[in-house]
């Protein structure tokens, strides 16, 4: 783990970058392209839905990225072929990351201005789509941000939530065969029994994981809850991340959204919990400059790391995860690729990001503009 982009070394050094594709995002072409671009740009972790098809698409993209390592270096990118960790997200109960918007398009009045279609950042709401004969929510594209709910003039949009557990991807048969390196558990204050039940399901293969992340929103009693969780996590993983989810799925809205996660990161750092603190929820291009300005990023030479036993306690943010902002940043490329598929219907199954070199390296350049912000710390 001496290479700059080796994932766990990045975590130790404080320049960890995670791409969040989305715990409920199942649009395979986009997941594949995002994984490929951000891997070549130097991401340390790819977080995806615990869905076998999504995992397969991600793994395929990782192999393609590995085959392009030499070309990436020739083009000035630092990717050496060391692959990022593959992480899946699980939840122990109701969570905004694990839901889908739904409504019956036939209930929409013909004169409705359809603000839901305009506000959806994932382009998951369409009306009278002649290509696929779709009106309403495209389920695989919806990642549960909820922005369509309050804006519907008639209040007919609702959400359907679900719980994603290890059995969803047959992890109980052995994690070695899945290629999954890490697990993120989404929980909420007051759900200790539910968390314990989920952890017990994970325990048989927990020692095969390279990393475990705990994601929890702020609230009264947060630190006591996280401490209680830590006491439950036995066997303890070598690498443990506390993900401070400030404003979930809001990074593409504006610069100000990052403030909540920075404040939450400070709060968790002050608690001196064993493990690493990583920001998420509202992260965007403003996050790293904000952290630098506040002295919350570890500078080169200030080596400080701690594993699950918490031998050291660096007062620094160890990494940042990007979700909605990372996707929106690459949306012009993803849109162009999708348009090519529509035009070339006879060969659309063969159209992949790597088969369009101009789009591929443009996507990597855009992804690198975000990844390099935290990587430039070294």
C-alpha positions in Angstrom: 0.0 0.0 0.0 2.7 2.4 -0.9 1.3 3.7 -4.1 -0.4 7.1 -3.9 -3.6 5.8 -5.3 -3.7 2.5 -3.4 -7.1 2.9 -1.6 -6.2 2.1 2.0 -3.0 4.1 1.8 -5.1 7.1 0.6 -7.3 6.7 3.6 -4.3 6.8 5.9 -2.8 9.8 4.1 -6.0 11.7 4.2 -6.7 12.0 0.5 -9.4 9.3 0.1 -11.9 9.8 -2.8 -15.1 7.9 -3.0 -17.6 7.9 -5.9 -21.2 7.2 -4.8 -23.1 5.8 -7.7 -26.2 5.6 -5.5 -27.6 3.0 -3.0 -30.7 2.7 -5.2 -29.3 3.8 -8.5 -29.6 0.9 -11.0 -29.1 2.6 -14.4 -26.4 0.2 -15.6 -25.0 2.2 -18.6 -24.5 5.2 -16.3 -23.0 3.2 -13.4 -20.6 1.5 -15.8 -19.5 4.8 -17.4 -19.1 6.6 -14.0 -17.1 3.8 -12.6 -14.8 3.7 -15.7 -14.2 7.4 -15.7 -13.6 7.9 -12.0 -11.4 4.8 -11.7 -9.2 6.2 -14.5 -9.2 9.5 -12.7 -7.9 8.0 -9.5 -10.9 7.2 -7.3 -10.2 5.0 -4.2 -13.7 3.5 -3.8 -16.8 2.9 -5.9 -20.0 2.7 -3.9 -22.9 1.0 -5.6 -26.3 -0.6 -5.0 -26.3 -4.1 -3.5 -27.8 -5.4 -6.8 -26.1 -8.2 -8.7 -26.6 -6.6 -12.1 -25.1 -3.3 -10.8 -22.2 -5.1 -9.2 -21.5 -7.0 -12.5 -21.6 -3.7 -14.5 -19.2 -2.1 -12.0 -16.8 -5.0 -12.1 -16.8 -5.0 -15.9 -15.9 -1.3 -15.9 -13.1 -1.9 -13.4 -11.5 -4.5 -15.7 -11.8 -2.1 -18.7 -10.1 0.6 -16.6 -7.3 -1.7 -15.7 -6.7 -2.5 -19.4 -6.4 1.3 -20.1 -3.9 2.1 -17.3 -1.0 2.5 -19.6 -2.9 4.9 -21.9 -4.2 6.8 -18.9 -0.6 7.4 -17.8 0.5 8.4 -21.3 -2.3 11.0 -21.2 -1.0 12.4 -17.9 -3.4 10.7 -15.4 -1.9 9.0 -12.4 -3.9 5.8 -12.5 -1.5 2.9 -12.3 -3.9 0.0 -12.5 -4.5 -0.3 -8.8 -8.3 -0.7 -8.7 -10.5 1.1 -6.2 -12.4 -0.8 -3.5 -15.8 -2.0 -4.6 -18.3 -1.1 -1.9 -22.0 -2.0 -1.6 -24.5 -0.1 0.6 -26.9 -1.8 3.0 -29.4 -0.3 5.4 -31.0 -1.3 8.7 -34.3 0.5 8.2 -36.1 3.5 6.6 -33.6 5.6 4.7 -33.8 8.2 1.9 -31.0 6.5 0.0 -33.1 3.4 -0.3 -36.3 4.5 -2.0 -37.8 5.2 -5.4 -40.3 7.8 -6.5 -43.5 6.5 -8.0 -46.8 7.9 -9.4 -49.3 7.0 -12.0 -48.9 9.3 -15.0 -52.5 8.7 -16.0 -53.5 10.7 -12.9 -51.6 13.8 -14.1 -53.9 16.5 -15.5 -53.1 17.3 -19.2 -52.5 20.9 -18.4 -50.0 20.2 -15.6 -46.7 22.1 -16.2 -44.9 18.9 -15.0 -42.3 20.6 -12.7 -41.2 17.1 -11.5 -39.8 16.3 -15.0 -37.8 19.6 -14.9 -36.4 19.2 -11.4 -35.3 15.6 -11.5 -31.5 15.6 -11.5 -31.3 12.0 -12.8 -33.7 12.6 -15.8 -35.7 9.8 -14.3 -39.2 11.3 -15.0 -40.4 11.4 -18.6 -43.8 11.9 -20.2 -44.8 10.4 -23.5 -41.4 9.0 -24.3 -42.0 7.5 -27.7 -38.8 5.5 -27.8 -39.6 3.3 -24.8 -43.3 4.1 -24.4 -42.7 5.5 -20.9 -44.6 8.0 -18.9 -43.7 8.4 -15.3 -40.7 7.4 -13.3 -37.9 5.3 -14.8 -37.2 3.3 -11.8 -33.6 2.3 -12.5 -32.6 6.0 -12.9 -34.3 7.2 -9.7 -32.0 7.4 -6.8 -34.5 8.7 -4.2 -33.5 12.4 -3.8 -37.1 13.3 -3.2 -37.0 16.7 -5.0 -40.1 15.8 -7.0 -42.3 15.2 -4.0 -42.9 18.8 -2.7 -43.0 20.3 -6.2 -45.9 18.2 -7.5 -48.9 20.6 -7.8 -51.3 17.7 -7.1 -49.4 15.7 -4.5 -49.6 12.4 -6.3 -46.0 11.5 -6.2 -45.0 9.1 -3.4 -42.0 7.0 -2.5 -41.5 3.3 -2.0 -38.8 2.4 0.4 -37.0 -0.9 0.9 -34.3 -2.5 3.0 -31.1 -3.8 1.4 -29.6 -6.7 3.3 -26.7 -9.1 2.6 -29.1 -11.8 1.3 -30.0 -9.4 -1.6 -26.7 -10.4 -3.3 -26.3 -13.8 -1.7 -23.3 -12.7 0.3 -24.0 -15.4 2.8 -22.5 -17.9 0.4 -19.1 -16.3 0.7 -18.0 -12.8 -0.1 -14.8 -14.0 -1.9 -16.9 -14.9 -4.9 -18.6 -11.6 -5.2 -15.5 -9.4 -5.5 -16.9 -6.9 -3.0 -14.2 -5.3 -0.8 -16.2 -3.1 1.5 -19.7 -2.5 3.0 -21.4 0.7 4.0 -24.2 0.5 6.5 -26.8 3.3 6.6 -28.4 3.7 10.0 -30.2 6.3 12.1 -30.0 7.4 15.7 -32.2 5.1 17.8 -31.9 2.0 15.6 -29.4 0.1 17.6 -31.4 -3.2 17.7 -31.9 -3.0 13.9 -28.2 -2.2 13.4 -27.2 -5.2 15.6 -29.4 -7.5 13.6 -27.8 -6.4 10.4 -24.3 -6.6 11.8 -25.0 -10.2 12.9 -25.9 -11.1 9.3 -22.7 -9.6 8.1 -20.5 -11.1 10.9 -19.8 -14.5 9.2 -17.8 -12.9 6.4 -16.9 -9.5 8.1 -13.2 -10.6 8.3 -13.1 -10.9 4.5 -13.9 -7.2 4.1 -11.2 -4.6 3.7 -13.3 -1.8 5.1 -16.6 -1.0 6.8 -18.3 2.4 6.7 -21.0 3.6 8.9 -23.3 6.4 7.5 -25.5 8.4 9.8 -27.2 11.8 9.7 -26.8 14.3 12.5 -29.2 14.5 15.4 -29.6 14.6 19.2 -27.5 11.8 20.7 -25.5 11.1 17.6 -22.1 10.6 19.3 -23.5 8.3 22.0 -25.2 6.3 19.2 -22.0 6.0 17.2 -20.1 4.9 20.3 -22.7 2.2 20.9 -22.4 1.0 17.3 -18.6 0.8 17.7 -19.1 -1.4 20.8 -21.3 -3.7 18.7 -18.9 -4.1 15.8 -17.1 -7.3 16.7 -15.0 -8.5 15.0 -13.7 -5.0 14.3 -12.6 -4.3 10.8 -9.1 -3.1 10.2 -10.4 0.0 8.5 -13.5 1.7 9.8 -15.0 4.9 8.3 -17.5 7.2 9.9 -19.4 8.8 7.0 -20.9 12.2 8.0 -23.9 12.6 5.7 -24.7 16.3 6.0 -27.4 16.9 3.4 -28.1 13.7 1.5 -28.0 13.8 -2.3 -27.7 17.6 -2.5 -24.2 18.3 -3.8 -25.4 19.4 -7.2 -27.8 22.1 -5.8 -25.2 24.7 -4.8 -22.0 25.4 -2.9 -23.7 26.0 0.4 -24.8 22.4 0.7 -21.3 21.3 1.8 -21.4 23.3 5.0 -23.7 20.9 6.8 -21.4 17.9 6.2 -18.3 19.9 7.2 -19.9 20.9 10.5 -20.9 17.3 11.1 -17.4 16.1 10.2 -16.0 18.5 12.8 -18.5 17.1 15.4 -17.5 13.5 14.8 -13.8 14.4 14.8 -14.1 16.0 18.1 -15.6 12.8 19.6 -12.3 11.1 18.9 -14.0 7.8 17.7 -11.7 5.1 16.5 -11.6 5.1 12.7 -11.6 7.6 9.9 -14.0 10.5 9.2 -15.2 10.9 5.7 -17.6 13.6 4.4 -20.7 12.9 2.2 -24.0 14.5 1.5 -23.8 18.0 -0.1 -20.2 17.6 -1.3 -19.1 19.4 -4.4 -16.3 21.5 -5.9 -16.5 23.8 -2.9 -15.9 21.1 -0.3 -12.1 20.7 -0.5 -11.4 24.5 -0.6 -13.7 24.8 2.5 -11.8 22.1 4.3 -8.4 23.6 3.3 -9.5 27.0 4.6 -10.5 25.5 7.9 -7.3 23.5 8.3 -9.2 20.2 8.3 -7.1 18.4 5.7 -3.9 16.6 6.6 -0.9 18.1 4.9 2.0 16.0 3.4 4.3 14.9 6.3 1.6 15.1 8.9 1.2 11.3 8.9 -1.5 10.1 11.2 -3.5 7.0 10.8 -5.7 4.9 13.0 -7.3 1.5 12.4 -10.2 0.0 14.3 -8.3 0.0 17.5 -7.9 3.7 17.4 -4.2 3.9 18.3 -3.9 7.4 16.9 -6.4 10.2 16.6 -5.6 12.7 13.8 -7.9 15.7 13.9 -8.3 15.7 10.1 -10.9 14.7 7.6 -9.6 11.5 5.9 -11.7 11.6 2.7 -14.6 12.9 0.8 -17.4 11.0 -1.0 -19.2 12.6 -4.0 -22.5 11.4 -5.3 -25.0 13.7 -7.1 -22.4 16.3 -7.9 -20.0 13.6 -9.4 -22.8 12.3 -11.6 -24.0 15.7 -12.8 -20.4 16.7 -13.6 -20.3 13.9 -16.1 -23.8 14.2 -17.3 -22.9 16.0 -20.6 -20.8 13.0 -21.6 -23.4 10.4 -20.4 -26.1 12.3 -22.4 -23.9 12.2 -25.5 -23.3 8.5 -25.1 -27.0 7.8 -24.6 -27.8 9.9 -27.7 -25.4 7.8 -29.7 -27.2 4.7 -28.6 -30.5 6.1 -29.7 -29.2 7.0 -33.1 -27.4 3.7 -33.6 -30.1 1.4 -32.5 -28.7 -1.6 -34.4 -25.4 -1.5 -32.6 -26.4 0.1 -29.3 -25.4 -3.0 -27.3 -21.8 -2.4 -28.4 -21.7 1.3 -27.6 -19.6 1.7 -24.4 -17.7 4.6 -23.1 -14.4 3.0 -24.0 -15.5 2.5 -27.6 -15.8 6.3 -27.9 -12.2 7.5 -27.1 -13.0 11.2 -27.4 -15.9 11.0 -25.0 -14.0 8.6 -22.7 -11.0 10.9 -22.1 -13.1 13.9 -21.9 -15.1 12.2 -19.1 -11.8 11.2 -17.4 -10.6 14.8 -17.6 -13.8 16.0 -16.0 -13.7 13.3 -13.3 -10.0 14.1 -12.6 -10.9 17.8 -12.1 -12.8 16.6 -9.0 -10.6 13.8 -7.8 -7.4 15.9 -8.1 -8.7 18.4 -5.6 -8.1 16.1 -2.7 -5.2 14.2 -4.3 -3.2 17.4 -4.7 -2.9 17.4 -0.9 0.0 15.0 -1.2 
